[in-house]
């Protein structure tokens, strides 16, 4: 619970890395009820809005400005409830419209270490109900001496070293936001740009909705790294236009030009290309034979340095949905895996699928990935008491606060 500390108020929190993201994990009893007051507090904890988040715990990048709120669940099909909050670095907006796969991978370990679930030595299954997408994710978490294991030999591209492998099944998240794997009813749609050019896109919804486009349609190869993407204003403008028009197609915004305010996190856009050799952000070489496809994910108008967890799920699903942009260009060497080449290396997605007679003509028994997670600090965070006093006047007008919208 919050407590007074001089002119500040203390709040319990855990700082943890989940996959290739890092953020705060909090218990709802230590926060105001969901609504404007909670959202203002979360922004202040992270130090937003500020490009550097210098006066808070955020890391000045979307992948380090994330929060997971976790509690025991009263549902029969879940052990814990988990709400993901993306704290926008540049505004007072908290985005709740989607889930984060990487932060999700830290929910199981957090739940075990906090005593929220019964623990089985060796391996504990944690059923996680994600409130953002109203779907259940099943995590298998290694346990040693009653706590989430940390040491192991599983490597996650984009994370130094190795750790204990956390296996997650997201098959229950197909149609997470729209109710359909293919929200438009088509494997491929055509978008006409303001320039008059027409491009082929696939909108797929598994874990989170993504828009898949050919990298070559944007004048790039699909092997570009951070500066090549983020410093290319023309490319980012084109991404925003396509993302906005795709969002309008599936009812996530009314005016595509306002997508950054009406739906800042979703859908996520991914530039995809066939396998080819490329250099990672760490300078190592990835061979074409090591992957089934290359992907460059643009999240909140910046290149994701690896691949979002939910993005890997959606990519894997798209690779098995006949006719999508991803399915047509991918190698699909192993029927049980989909190897995703991204700026930090190669991430495998696990899949068990079968053909069906009705659209979308595929059923998934498993859509999964593995990650590692590590608790970095169990601590007391501080915010000015003057802020807490102001928050009391904000009330709890909306369930999700701010724009109630939300991201990987």
N, C-alpha and C positions, 0 to 999 in steps of 0.2 A: 504494500500500500504506500501511497505518497506520504512523505513526512517533511516537516519543516527543517531547514538547514540554513540558519542566518536569513539572508534575503533571497534564498533560493528554496525550491521544493525538490526533493529527491524522488526518483522513480526507479524501481527495479527494472533491469533489462539484461539481456544476454546479447553480446555481439558474436556472431558466428558466420563462418563461411559455409554456404551451401552451393556445391558445384562450383561454377565460375562466377558466382555472385557473392556479395557480402552484405549483411544488413543487421537490423535489430530484431530480436525475437522478444515479444512482450506477452504478458498475461492480461486479459481484459479487465480483471479486477484492479489492476494498477493504473487504469486509464479512465477518463470520463466515458460515459455511454457513447455509442456511435452517433456521430453528428458533427456539427461545426466545431464544437469545443475540442473533441478528440482530434479532428483534422488539424486544427491550429496547433495543438500540442505536438502532433507528429512532425509537422513542418519545422517547428522550433527545435525539437530534438535533433533533427537532421541538420539544422542550420540553413534551411531554405526559407525564402528564395535568396540564393547567392551562388554565383558561378563556382566558387571554391568551397562553399559550405564550411567556411573557416570557423564559424562560431557554433558548430554543432558536430554531430558524429558521422555525418555523411562524407562520402569520399569524392565528391565533385563530379561523379559520372553516374549515368543511369544505373549501371550494374552494381554500384555501391551506395545507392540511395533508396534502399528497399526495406520493407518491414513485414514481419509475419506476426500475426496476433493469434495465439493458440490457447484453446481451452478444452476441457473434457466435453465430450459430445453426449447428448441425450438420444441420439438416433440409434436405431437397432443395427444399422449397417455401417456404423462408424465408431471409432474410438475417440477421435478428437475432431473438433471444428477448427478450421484454419482460414483466416482472412488475409489476403495479400494486399499490401498497400505500396504503390509506387509513388514516392515523393518526388514531385517535379522540382528540379533544381532551380528553374527560372521563374517560378510563380508560387502562389500559395495553394496550388491545386494538389490534392491527393487523388490518385487514379485507382479506382476499384473495379474497373470493367473486366479485368482479366486476371489470370493467375500467372505466377512465375515458376517455371519448372525447376530452376536451380535453387531458389529459396525453398521450394516445396521439399527438396531433398534434405533440408535441415530440420524439417518439422518432426520427422520420426525420432531422430536423436534428441531433439529438444524435449519432446514429449516423454521419452524414456528418462532422461536426466532430471526432469522436473517432477517425476513421479505421477504423471497424468495417465499412464497406462500400466497394466500388469506386465512384469518383465520376465521373459524366458531367457535363461542363460544360453549363449551361443547364437541365437537368432530370435528376434521378436518381430512379429507382424504388427504393423500399425496401419489401421484403416483411417484415412484422412478425408474428411468431408470439406471440400473447398467451397466456401460460401460465395466466392466470386462467380464461379461457373456452375455451382449447384451440382457437383459431381464428386465421386469418390475415387481416390487414388490409393492403391495398396503398396505400402513400402515394407520391404524386408530389411531389417536393420541388424547388423552384427552387434552382439552384446558381450562384454567381458567384465566380470566382477560386478554385475548389476548396472553397469553404465554403458552408454553407446561406445562401441569400439572405435578407435581412431587409427591405429596402426594396421597396415595391410599392404598388399602389392598391386592395388588397382590404381591406374593412372588416368587422370582426366586432362585432356589437352587444354592448356590454359591455366593449369594449377601446378605449381612446382611439386615435385616428389610424388609419392604414392600414399594411399590411405585405405581404410576399410571400405569395401564395396557395399553400397546401398542400392538394392535393386528395386525398381519402381515399375508398376504396371498401370498404364493410363488408358486401358481399353474402355473403361467406363466414361471417358471424356469425349467420345466421338459426338460431334454436334454440340459441344460445350456451350456455345453462345447462341447458335442459330437453330439448333435442333436437328441439323442435317450435316452429313459429311461434305456434301456439295451444296452449299446454300442456294445457289442459283438454279440448281437442277441440272447443270451442265458441267462436264469435265473441263471445258474450255469456253471462255467468253472473249469477245473482242471489245477493246476500249479504243475510242477515237480521241486522240489528244487534241489540244487546242491548235497545235501546229498543222493538224489535218492528218497526221500519221496514225495508222491503226496498228495496235499491237495485240498479241495473244496473251491472255492471262488465265490462271486457274485460281479460284477461290476455294479453299479447303478449310474445314473446321474440325480439328481434333486437338484437344487441350486448349488451344486458342485458334481463332481464325487467322489464316495467313493468305496473302496474295503472292502467287508465284509468277515470275516473269523471266523471260530470257535475258540474260545479262547483255547479250549482243544487241538487243533492241535499245539499250541505253548507251551504246557506244563503248562498252567495256568488255573485258575478256572473262571476268569471273575470278581472276586471281589477284585482284587489287587488295591493298592493305589500307590501314587507317587513313593516312594522309591523302592517298589517292581518291578515297571516297569523301571524307569529311571536308576536304578543301575544294571539292568539285561542286560549286554552287549550282551549275546547270543540271548536274545529275540529281542533286538533292531536290531541286525544284520539280524535276520530272517524276521523281519518286513520290513526292507529295501529291502531285496531280493524279497519278495512277492510284495511289492509296486512297485518295479522297473519292475518286470516281467509283472505285470498288466498294468503299464504305457506303456510298449512296445506293449502290446496287443492292446491298443486303440490309438496308435500313439502319445503318449505324450513324449516318449523318444525313442532313437534309441538303446542305449545300457543300459540294466537294471542296470549294475554296475555303471553307471553315472547318475542315477536318481536324486541324491541329487543336482547335478549341472544343469542337463538338465531340470528337472521339480521338483524343491525343495518342492513345496507346494501340488501339485496334482499328482495322486489322493491321498486323505486322506485314511488311513487305520483304520478300526474299528474292534476290537476283540469283538465278541458277544457271549452271553451265555443265556441259559434259565433263567427264574426268580429264585432267591434264596435270602435268608437273607444275608445282609452284613453290614459292618460298613462304614460310610462315612469318609471323611477326617477330619470332625469336631467331630467324635466320636459317632454320633447318629446312631441308627439302622434303616435300611430300610428292610421292610418285603417283602417276595416274592409276597404276595398278593397285594402289592402297585405298581407293575410294570408289563409290558408285556415282557420285555427283559432287560438284563444287557449289558452295552457297555463300553468299554475302548478305547477311540479314541487316536491314536498316530499321533501327528502333528509335523512335522519337528523333528522327532526322539525323541519326548518327550511326556509324557502322558498329555493330556488335562485334567485339573482339574475338568471340568464338561463335557459338550457336546457342540461342536460348534453349532451355530444357523443353519448354512447350513447343518451340520451333522444331526441335529434332523429332518430337512426336508427330507433329503435323507433316513434316517432310517425309517421314517414314510411311505414314498413312497415304500421302499423296503418291508415293512411289508404287503403291499397290492399287491405286484407283485408275482404271484403264482410261487412257486418253488425256490425262492431265499433263501439263507442261513438264512436271517432274518425272512422271512415268515414262514419257516418250524419250527423254534424253539420258536417263540413268542406266547404269550398267546392270544392276541387280544380280550380282554374282552369286549371292547366297540367299536362298529363299527365307531364311530365318533372321537375316540381318540386312540393314541398310547403312552403308558406310558414308558418312557425311564429311566432306572436305571443307574446312572453314579456316579463317585466318590464323587460328592457333594450332591446327593439326586436323586429326580425323577422329570423329566421334561415331561410335556404332549405335544404331537404333535396333532394338529387338522387335520382331514381328512374327505373329502366327495369324495367317489370314486364309480365308477360303472364298471361292467365288459363289455368288448368289444369283438367282434368276431375276431379281428385281433391283432397280436402281438403289444405291450406287454400284451394285453388282460385286460388292466385296463385304465380308464380315470379318471382324477382328476378335480373336480370342486373347491376343496379347499385343499391346503397343507399349514398348518399354524402353527404358534406358537405365544405366547405372551411373551413380555419382559418388563422390565422397563428401564428407562434411566434417567440420571441426569447430568446436566451441572455442572461441578465442578469448572471451572475457565474460565473467559473470560480475556485473557491476551495478553501481548506482549512478544514474544519469541525473543531471541537474538542469532545471529551467528556472528563470526568475519567478519568484512568488507573485510579482506584480502581474505577470502574464496569466498565472493561474487564477488570479482574482478577476481578470478581464474575461477569462473563459467562462466563468460562472454565469455571465450575462448572455452568452451565446445560445444557451439552451441546446436542445436535441431535435432540431426541426426536421432533419432528414436522416434516414437510416445510414446512408453512405457518406453524408457530408459533402461539402463543396459541390463539384459537378457530378458526383456519383458515377463518374466514368472511370475506367482504369486501364498497363502491360502485364518480356523476356527479356 
